[in-house]
Amino acid sequence: IVRPLPRLVGPNPVPFGATDVGAFSTPAAGDLDGDGDPDFVASKGFGATKMADIAAEAGVGVGTLYNYFANKQEIFEAIFLERTQQFQAALDHATAGLLPLEQLATLIRTSMQYIEDHGALFEMFFERGGIGELDIERFGGKVIEELYTGFLRRLEDAISDAVKDGLLRSDVPIHSMVAMISGARNGAIYGWLKGRRRGRIADAADNLLTLFMSGARAQS
């Protein structure tokens, strides 16, 4: 059942029930996945944070919070879903009208920049044991898994079009090239999260793309 979600953040929270899932773009914890320092959930740890902590930070009663979420997992999934939907919209805007290789590069750069911008949220995914594609549905839910599959499909479409245009190799299966570039991206993100988000993961995008193109570019 999809219920209206409360906006639990900001100087003037919207009354409970007055808005939909889009309103819950950041959690009660302040700025779970925002810029700058991680909020108290990310710094305290997902496992150590209680529903009472979230309710207190939001300035609402625990009972009120339970009217909307059965547990922390539901809160995490709601936030992750909202951020993923925003990410999909950002990709739509960024790739509109681009040529295949431009689309491919934009998909990688935009996705890695988005991970960096919302690092605290993804750090919680990592903290809970998420290290790869197989963990996405387990921690993010079926909808998040479907959205990630959609991202892989975008990569596949861009690579397929580039192969048809003679820009990428036709002797390597398209699904293998998708696995290569998405795996390298995910590996870079994993290393960045494991390193406590030191440095800029977005800066790794161009190196990743250069290495991929050195092997995938069509042979003359």
C-alpha positions as a Markdown table, in Angstrom:
| # | Residue | x | y | z |
|---|---|---|---|---|
| 1 | Ile | 0.0 | 0.0 | 0.0 |
| 2 | Val | 1.4 | 3.4 | -1.0 |
| 3 | Arg | 0.7 | 5.9 | 1.7 |
| 4 | Pro | 1.4 | 9.6 | 1.8 |
| 5 | Leu | 4.8 | 10.2 | 3.4 |
| 6 | Pro | 5.7 | 13.0 | 5.8 |
| 7 | Arg | 8.3 | 15.6 | 5.1 |
| 8 | Leu | 10.4 | 15.4 | 8.1 |
| 9 | Val | 13.1 | 17.9 | 7.3 |
| 10 | Gly | 13.7 | 21.5 | 6.7 |
| 11 | Pro | 12.8 | 24.6 | 8.8 |
| 12 | Asn | 9.1 | 24.2 | 8.0 |
| 13 | Pro | 8.1 | 20.6 | 7.7 |
| 14 | Val | 5.0 | 20.0 | 5.7 |
| 15 | Pro | 2.2 | 18.5 | 7.8 |
| 16 | Phe | 2.0 | 14.7 | 7.8 |
| 17 | Gly | -0.1 | 13.3 | 5.0 |
| 18 | Ala | 0.0 | 16.5 | 3.0 |
| 19 | Thr | 2.4 | 15.2 | 0.4 |
| 20 | Asp | 3.5 | 12.1 | -1.5 |
| 21 | Val | 6.8 | 10.1 | -1.6 |
| 22 | Gly | 8.5 | 13.0 | -3.4 |
| 23 | Ala | 8.3 | 15.0 | -0.3 |
| 24 | Phe | 10.5 | 12.6 | 1.6 |
| 25 | Ser | 13.5 | 13.5 | -0.4 |
| 26 | Thr | 15.7 | 13.7 | 2.7 |
| 27 | Pro | 15.2 | 11.8 | 5.9 |
| 28 | Ala | 14.3 | 12.8 | 9.3 |
| 29 | Ala | 18.0 | 12.7 | 10.2 |
| 30 | Gly | 18.7 | 16.0 | 8.6 |
| 31 | Asp | 20.5 | 15.3 | 5.4 |
| 32 | Leu | 21.1 | 11.6 | 5.1 |
| 33 | Asp | 22.6 | 11.9 | 1.6 |
| 34 | Gly | 23.2 | 15.5 | 1.2 |
| 35 | Asp | 26.3 | 17.5 | 0.6 |
| 36 | Gly | 29.0 | 18.1 | 3.2 |
| 37 | Asp | 29.2 | 16.1 | 6.4 |
| 38 | Pro | 27.1 | 13.0 | 6.8 |
| 39 | Asp | 24.1 | 13.4 | 9.0 |
| 40 | Phe | 23.8 | 11.6 | 12.3 |
| 41 | Val | 22.5 | 8.4 | 10.8 |
| 42 | Ala | 25.5 | 7.9 | 8.5 |
| 43 | Ser | 28.0 | 8.9 | 11.2 |
| 44 | Lys | 26.3 | 6.9 | 14.0 |
| 45 | Gly | 25.7 | 3.9 | 11.7 |
| 46 | Phe | 22.5 | 2.4 | 10.3 |
| 47 | Gly | 22.6 | -0.5 | 12.7 |
| 48 | Ala | 23.1 | 1.7 | 15.8 |
| 49 | Thr | 20.4 | 4.2 | 14.9 |
| 50 | Lys | 16.9 | 3.5 | 16.3 |
| 51 | Met | 13.5 | 4.7 | 15.1 |
| 52 | Ala | 13.4 | 6.8 | 18.3 |
| 53 | Asp | 16.5 | 8.6 | 17.2 |
| 54 | Ile | 15.1 | 9.4 | 13.8 |
| 55 | Ala | 11.8 | 10.5 | 15.3 |
| 56 | Ala | 13.6 | 12.8 | 17.8 |
| 57 | Glu | 15.7 | 14.4 | 15.1 |
| 58 | Ala | 12.6 | 14.9 | 13.0 |
| 59 | Gly | 10.7 | 16.5 | 16.0 |
| 60 | Val | 7.8 | 14.0 | 15.8 |
| 61 | Gly | 6.6 | 11.2 | 18.1 |
| 62 | Val | 7.8 | 7.7 | 17.5 |
| 63 | Gly | 4.2 | 6.6 | 17.2 |
| 64 | Thr | 3.7 | 9.1 | 14.4 |
| 65 | Leu | 6.7 | 7.8 | 12.6 |
| 66 | Tyr | 5.4 | 4.3 | 12.8 |
| 67 | Asn | 2.2 | 5.4 | 11.2 |
| 68 | Tyr | 4.2 | 5.8 | 8.0 |
| 69 | Phe | 7.1 | 3.3 | 8.3 |
| 70 | Ala | 7.2 | -0.1 | 10.0 |
| 71 | Asn | 11.0 | 0.0 | 10.5 |
| 72 | Lys | 14.3 | 1.6 | 9.4 |
| 73 | Gln | 14.4 | -0.5 | 6.3 |
| 74 | Glu | 11.2 | 1.1 | 5.0 |
| 75 | Ile | 12.7 | 4.6 | 5.6 |
| 76 | Phe | 15.9 | 3.6 | 3.9 |
| 77 | Glu | 14.0 | 2.2 | 0.9 |
| 78 | Ala | 11.8 | 5.3 | 0.6 |
| 79 | Ile | 14.8 | 7.6 | 0.6 |
| 80 | Phe | 16.7 | 5.3 | -1.8 |
| 81 | Leu | 13.7 | 5.1 | -4.1 |
| 82 | Glu | 13.3 | 8.9 | -4.2 |
| 83 | Arg | 17.0 | 9.5 | -4.9 |
| 84 | Thr | 17.1 | 6.8 | -7.6 |
| 85 | Gln | 14.1 | 8.4 | -9.3 |
| 86 | Gln | 15.8 | 11.7 | -9.2 |
| 87 | Phe | 18.9 | 10.1 | -10.7 |
| 88 | Gln | 16.8 | 8.6 | -13.6 |
| 89 | Ala | 15.4 | 12.1 | -14.3 |
| 90 | Ala | 18.9 | 13.6 | -14.2 |
| 91 | Leu | 20.0 | 11.0 | -16.8 |
| 92 | Asp | 17.1 | 11.7 | -19.0 |
| 93 | His | 18.0 | 15.4 | -19.0 |
| 94 | Ala | 21.8 | 14.9 | -19.4 |
| 95 | Thr | 21.6 | 12.4 | -22.3 |
| 96 | Ala | 18.9 | 13.9 | -24.4 |
| 97 | Gly | 20.0 | 14.3 | -28.0 |
| 98 | Leu | 23.5 | 13.0 | -27.5 |
| 99 | Leu | 25.4 | 10.7 | -29.8 |
| 100 | Pro | 26.0 | 7.1 | -28.6 |
| 101 | Leu | 29.5 | 7.6 | -27.2 |
| 102 | Glu | 28.5 | 10.9 | -25.7 |
| 103 | Gln | 25.6 | 9.2 | -24.0 |
| 104 | Leu | 27.9 | 6.5 | -22.7 |
| 105 | Ala | 30.3 | 9.0 | -21.2 |
| 106 | Thr | 27.5 | 11.0 | -19.8 |
| 107 | Leu | 25.9 | 8.0 | -18.1 |
| 108 | Ile | 29.1 | 7.1 | -16.4 |
| 109 | Arg | 30.1 | 10.7 | -15.4 |
| 110 | Thr | 26.6 | 11.6 | -14.2 |
| 111 | Ser | 26.1 | 8.4 | -12.2 |
| 112 | Met | 29.5 | 8.8 | -10.4 |
| 113 | Gln | 28.8 | 12.4 | -9.7 |
| 114 | Tyr | 25.4 | 11.5 | -8.3 |
| 115 | Ile | 27.0 | 8.9 | -6.0 |
| 116 | Glu | 29.4 | 11.5 | -4.7 |
| 117 | Asp | 26.7 | 14.1 | -4.1 |
| 118 | His | 24.7 | 11.6 | -2.1 |
| 119 | Gly | 27.6 | 9.7 | -0.6 |
| 120 | Ala | 26.2 | 9.3 | 2.9 |
| 121 | Leu | 23.2 | 7.4 | 1.7 |
| 122 | Phe | 25.3 | 5.0 | -0.4 |
| 123 | Glu | 27.7 | 4.6 | 2.5 |
| 124 | Met | 24.8 | 3.2 | 4.6 |
| 125 | Phe | 24.2 | 0.7 | 1.8 |
| 126 | Phe | 27.8 | -0.3 | 2.0 |
| 127 | Glu | 27.7 | -0.4 | 5.8 |
| 128 | Arg | 24.8 | -2.9 | 5.7 |
| 129 | Gly | 26.9 | -5.3 | 3.6 |
| 130 | Gly | 26.0 | -4.1 | 0.1 |
| 131 | Ile | 29.0 | -4.6 | -2.1 |
| 132 | Gly | 27.6 | -5.5 | -5.5 |
| 133 | Glu | 24.8 | -5.8 | -7.9 |
| 134 | Leu | 23.4 | -8.8 | -6.2 |
| 135 | Asp | 22.8 | -6.8 | -3.0 |
| 136 | Ile | 20.7 | -4.0 | -4.6 |
| 137 | Glu | 17.4 | -5.8 | -4.3 |
| 138 | Arg | 18.2 | -7.3 | -0.9 |
| 139 | Phe | 18.8 | -3.8 | 0.6 |
| 140 | Gly | 17.0 | -1.5 | -1.7 |
| 141 | Gly | 13.9 | -3.5 | -2.7 |
| 142 | Lys | 12.5 | -4.7 | -5.9 |
| 143 | Val | 11.8 | -1.3 | -7.3 |
| 144 | Ile | 15.4 | -0.2 | -6.8 |
| 145 | Glu | 16.6 | -3.4 | -8.5 |
| 146 | Glu | 14.4 | -2.6 | -11.5 |
| 147 | Leu | 15.7 | 1.0 | -11.7 |
| 148 | Tyr | 19.3 | -0.2 | -11.6 |
| 149 | Thr | 18.4 | -2.7 | -14.4 |
| 150 | Gly | 17.1 | 0.3 | -16.3 |
| 151 | Phe | 20.5 | 2.0 | -15.9 |
| 152 | Leu | 22.3 | -1.1 | -17.3 |
| 153 | Arg | 19.8 | -1.0 | -20.2 |
| 154 | Arg | 20.8 | 2.6 | -20.9 |
| 155 | Leu | 24.4 | 1.5 | -21.1 |
| 156 | Glu | 23.5 | -1.4 | -23.3 |
| 157 | Asp | 21.6 | 0.8 | -25.7 |
| 158 | Ala | 24.4 | 3.4 | -26.0 |
| 159 | Ile | 27.0 | 0.7 | -26.6 |
| 160 | Ser | 24.8 | -1.1 | -29.1 |
| 161 | Asp | 24.2 | 2.1 | -31.1 |
| 162 | Ala | 28.0 | 2.8 | -31.0 |
| 163 | Val | 28.7 | -0.7 | -32.4 |
| 164 | Lys | 26.2 | -0.1 | -35.2 |
| 165 | Asp | 27.9 | 3.2 | -36.0 |
| 166 | Gly | 31.2 | 1.4 | -36.2 |
| 167 | Leu | 32.6 | 3.2 | -33.2 |
| 168 | Leu | 33.0 | 0.2 | -30.9 |
| 169 | Arg | 34.2 | -3.3 | -31.6 |
| 170 | Ser | 31.6 | -5.7 | -33.0 |
| 171 | Asp | 33.6 | -8.8 | -32.1 |
| 172 | Val | 33.0 | -8.4 | -28.4 |
| 173 | Pro | 29.4 | -9.3 | -27.2 |
| 174 | Ile | 27.6 | -6.1 | -26.1 |
| 175 | His | 26.6 | -7.6 | -22.8 |
| 176 | Ser | 30.3 | -8.3 | -22.1 |
| 177 | Met | 31.1 | -4.6 | -22.7 |
| 178 | Val | 28.2 | -3.6 | -20.5 |
| 179 | Ala | 29.6 | -5.8 | -17.7 |
| 180 | Met | 33.1 | -4.4 | -18.2 |
| 181 | Ile | 32.2 | -0.8 | -17.9 |
| 182 | Ser | 29.5 | -1.2 | -15.2 |
| 183 | Gly | 31.8 | -3.5 | -13.2 |
| 184 | Ala | 34.7 | -1.0 | -13.4 |
| 185 | Arg | 32.3 | 1.8 | -12.3 |
| 186 | Asn | 30.9 | -0.3 | -9.4 |
| 187 | Gly | 34.4 | -1.3 | -8.3 |
| 188 | Ala | 35.6 | 2.3 | -8.2 |
| 189 | Ile | 32.5 | 3.3 | -6.2 |
| 190 | Tyr | 33.1 | 0.3 | -3.8 |
| 191 | Gly | 36.8 | 1.4 | -3.3 |
| 192 | Trp | 35.7 | 5.0 | -2.6 |
| 193 | Leu | 33.1 | 4.0 | 0.0 |
| 194 | Lys | 35.5 | 1.6 | 1.6 |
| 195 | Gly | 38.0 | 4.4 | 1.9 |
| 196 | Arg | 35.4 | 6.5 | 3.8 |
| 197 | Arg | 34.6 | 8.7 | 0.8 |
| 198 | Arg | 38.1 | 10.3 | 0.6 |
| 199 | Gly | 38.8 | 12.2 | -2.6 |
| 200 | Arg | 36.4 | 12.7 | -5.4 |
| 201 | Ile | 34.9 | 9.6 | -7.0 |
| 202 | Ala | 33.6 | 11.7 | -9.9 |
| 203 | Asp | 37.2 | 12.3 | -10.9 |
| 204 | Ala | 37.7 | 8.6 | -11.6 |
| 205 | Ala | 35.1 | 8.7 | -14.4 |
| 206 | Asp | 37.3 | 10.0 | -17.1 |
| 207 | Asn | 40.1 | 7.5 | -16.3 |
| 208 | Leu | 37.5 | 4.7 | -16.4 |
| 209 | Leu | 36.2 | 5.8 | -19.7 |
| 210 | Thr | 39.7 | 6.1 | -21.2 |
| 211 | Leu | 40.6 | 2.6 | -20.1 |
| 212 | Phe | 37.3 | 1.2 | -21.5 |
| 213 | Met | 37.7 | 3.0 | -24.8 |
| 214 | Ser | 41.3 | 1.8 | -25.2 |
| 215 | Gly | 40.0 | -1.7 | -25.4 |
| 216 | Ala | 36.5 | -1.3 | -26.8 |
| 217 | Arg | 37.1 | 1.2 | -29.6 |
| 218 | Ala | 36.6 | -0.3 | -33.1 |
| 219 | Gln | 39.8 | -1.4 | -34.7 |
| 220 | Ser | 40.8 | 0.5 | -37.8 |
